[in-house]
Amino acid sequence: MGNVTSNVAAKFAFFPPDPATYGVTKDDETGKLVFSGVSPDMNMEVHQLTTKSGNKVVATFWRHPFARFTLLYSHGNAADLGQMVELFIELRAHLRVNIMSYDYSGYGASTGKPSEFNTYYDIEAVYNCLRSDYGIKQEELILYGQSVGSGPTLHMASRLKRLRGVVLHSAILSGIRVLYPVKMTLWFDIFKNIDKIRHVNSKVLVIHGTKDDIVDLSHGKRLWELAKEKYDPLWVKGGGHCNLETYPEYIKHLRKFINAMEKLSLTNPPPKQLTNEPSVTETKHSRCLRFRKR
């Protein structure tokens, strides 16, 4: 059944840029990986991580010297990391956070083929890297999912019970619900966010455009309604699916959310007995999104 689901996903949910918009090489002197077009003074580190399925995915860590939190960013299904560089630089500066992002299997310089379950294995490998290489704790982590990226984001958020927060940007209720207004979750559906959001314990910020013609506003509103710990949503008036970052209220509201999470971390510190962080080792089961029938 899992293979059937992955085949459905690959059929209409994944559109990696072809060719990739960047490359990764190894510096002969230092042995470090180099991301094309990004100079060393931009304070970004490149990783190539092996996932549970054996794929090697590219991840980039944008370090802020005075970061309050780390944002683990899962991008949309028609973009790769090369198209996200400018946005990450802006978010890092305005929000004062580290940003870790990654390309799904089959995207950019990542190997393998894109599938629903591969995105889950991908984000698990990235999370484990944040823990082992940077010492990032759940309480210092905010998961950010844009459109299809809301799938792996909620997969992780439903399993990590002490996350600082979650941001859902133009998120989907599920794959099939983007195409058809079904009332019940079908067994062959993908990215069943409508079910997983109920198991998220952290604060959830939902951002959605009122004129989104790809993923209807009703998706964002329903996810916000189902969230146990709601943060004030942002319904961007006139916003579409691919342009919310261009509205001034976008960065303003995100900054407000980050500030609120910082206050929460000061007033509600984690219990001392929960400092050990388990790694994630198994799974039980342009920045725009495009869905279409073939």
N, C-alpha and C positions, 0 to 999 in steps of 0.2 A: 504493500500500500504506500509505503514511503517513497518508493521509486516512481510510482504513478503520480504522486503529488509533485515530486521534483520535475517530472516531465511536463506537467501542466504549467508549473511555474516558468520553466525555461521557454515554453512556447509563447507566452505573452508578457512576461514580467521583466525580462532582462535585455537591455540594449547597450552593451558596453561600447564606448567610442572606438571606432575602427578607422584608422590606426589609433593606437594609444597616444595621448597628448604629451607624454613624457617618457623618459628612459631612466634606468638605474644602472650605474657602473660602479666598479670598485677602484678606489684610488690605489695606485701601485705603491706609493710611499707609506701611507698610513694604514692601508687595508680596510678603510672605512667605506661604506656605501655612499654614493653620491647621487643626488636627485638632480636631473638636468634642469638648468635654469635657476637653481637655488644655490646661492653662494654661502660659504661657511659663516660669514658674519650675520646671517639671518637666523642663526641659533636654532637650527632644525636638524634632527637626527633621523636617519633612515634605518629601518629594520626590515629584514626578510624572515618571516616567521613560518614555521611548519605547522600546519593544522592537523587535526585528528584524521582528516581524509588523505593526508600526505601532500596537499598542495602547499606551495610557498607563496604567501601573501605579503605584499609590501605595506608597511605601516610607517607613518611619519609622526614624530613627536616634536611639536613646536613649543619650546620652553620659554616661559616668562620668568624673569628673575625674582619676582615678588608674587608669584601665583598664589591665589587663595584656594583654588580648586583645579582639577583637571577635567576637561571636557572630552569624553570619548564620542567622537562624531561619526555617525553612519550616514553616508551621502545617498542621494537618489540613484535611480537605476539607469540613467542615461548620461552619467558623468564618470570621470575618473579623477584621481588625485591631482593631476596636472591642471585641471580646470578649477580646482578649489583653493589654489595657493593664495590668491589675493583675499578671498573671504577669510581664510584662516589667519592671515596677518592682521586683518581688521578686527576680527573677534578677539584675538589674543591681546591686542592693544587696548580695545575698549572695555573688555570684561576683566582684564588682568587675570587670565587663566592660562594654564598649559592646555594645549590641544593635541590629542592623539587621534589620528584618523587612519583609515586603511582602505585598500581596494579589495573588493570582493574577489573570490576565485574567478579567474577568467576576465578580470578587468585590469586595465593598465598593464603593469609589469608583473601582476600576480598570475601564477600558473593555474591550470585546471579549468573547469567549466562552472559557470554560475548555476546555482540551484538554491532552493530555499534552505535546505539543510547545510549546504556549504557556507551560506552566510552565517549560520549559527556557529559552525566550527571556526569560521574566520574571526568573529568577534570574541569567541572564547580564547583563541590564541592571543589576541591583542590584549585582552584583559589580563591574562596570565603574564604577559610581557610587562604591563604596567606594574604589576605586583612585584615581579622578580627583579626587574631592571631599575625601577624607579621608586619602589617601596610605597606605591600609592595604595591607601586603604579605601575601603568602600565609602567611608564617611567623607572622604576627600574627592569623591568621584561623582560627576554628573553625566548621565547618558543622554546623548542628543541624537534623535533619529529624524531624518528628512524623507518624506514620502515612503518609498519602499524600505528605506533605512529604519523606519519605525518597527519593521519586523524583527531584525536582530536586536534592536534596542529593547523592545518589550520582552523578547526571549530572555535577555540577560536580567532585565529589571525585575522580572517575575521570580527570579532565582536568587538574586542578591538582596537580602532583606535589610541591609543597613546603608543602602545608597543614600547619598546626600540629596539627589533630585533627578528628575527625568524631564526632558524637553521633547515634545512631539510636534514636529513642523510639517504641516500639510500631510498629516499621517492618514493611513488607511485603516478601516475596520477589518478588512481582509481583502485578498486578491479578487475573489469572485464578486464581492460587493462593489468593487469599482466599476465592474461591467454590468452587473444586474442587481436590482434592489431586492435581493433575497432576504427573507425573514429569519431563516434557520441556517446554522453553519453546516455546510455540506462536507462530507467526508474527504472529498478531493480538493477542498479549498486550500489556499496557501496563506501564510502569514496571518494566522487567526488572532489578530490583535484584540478583537472584541472579547475573546475569552481570557487572554493573558493579562489585560489591563486590570482585571479584578484581583489579581494576585500581587500587585505592585504596592509596596508599603510606603514608598517615599513620596514626597511632594511631586505632583505632575503639572507642568505648564504645557498648555496646548496653544499652538499658534496656527491660524488658518486664515486664508483669504476668503472674503465674502463672494468673490467672483471667480473662484477656482473652477475652471471648466474641465479639469482632469479628475480631480478627487473632490467631490461635492463637499460643501461646508458641513453637511449633515454628518460626515465621518468624524470631523474634529469635535463637533458638539456632542456626539454620542460617546466618544472616548472620554471627554471631559466629565460627562454625566456619570460614567461608570468608574471613574477613578476614585479610590478610597480617600486619598489625601490630595485634595484639589488646590491648585494655586490659581489666582485670577487669570483667566484665559485672555488671549489677544486675538480678537477677530478683526483682521486688517480690512478696513472698508475699501472696497474696490480692488483689493489684492487678488492676483491670480495664483497659479501654481508655481511659477518660476521666478517671481519678482519680489517676494516679500522682503528680501534683504535691502531693497532700494527704498523702503518706506522708513522715515525717521523713527516712527514708533516701535519698529522692530528692535533696533539696538537699545532703545530707551527702556523697553519692557524687559528685555533680557538682562540688562544691567540691574534693573530693579529686582529681578528674580535672584540673581547672583548675590546681591546685597542681603536679601531676605534669607538665603541659605546660609550666608556667613553668620548672621545674627542667630539663626537656629543652631548652628554648630557651637556657638558660644554658650547658649542657654540650655542646650541639650547635648552635652558631650557623650560619646559612646561609653558604655560600661567597660571597666578595665578587663573583665574576664573575656571580653569579645575582641581582643586586640589581634589574635591570630587569624590570619586570612586564609581560608581554604582556596585552593586553585580549582578552576573549572576543568574537569577532565573528561566528562561524558555528557551526552545529550540523550534524553529519553525519547525520544521520538525519532552636455550642458547640465546641471544639477536638477534638471526637470525629470519628472516621472512620465513615462508613457505606457499606456495600456492599449492594446488593440487586439482584435481577433484576426487570426490568420486563416 
